[in-house]
């Protein structure tokens, strides 16, 4: 099985989906970051597509937004 590395486009698409989901729920970046147990600046970098997240961070963000990972993953 060949796995493609996460490229900048995927990270940007993921971040955009996160931002749209967060805004639809009426939450700020600080709200999501606090619920996910991460720093607000770190979360902002994720939304801008600058960070390659760990599974644990992804799980905490998905739980904070009360969504399924399939709702925001670009693949």
Beta strands, then each sheet from edge to edge (+ up, - down):
end
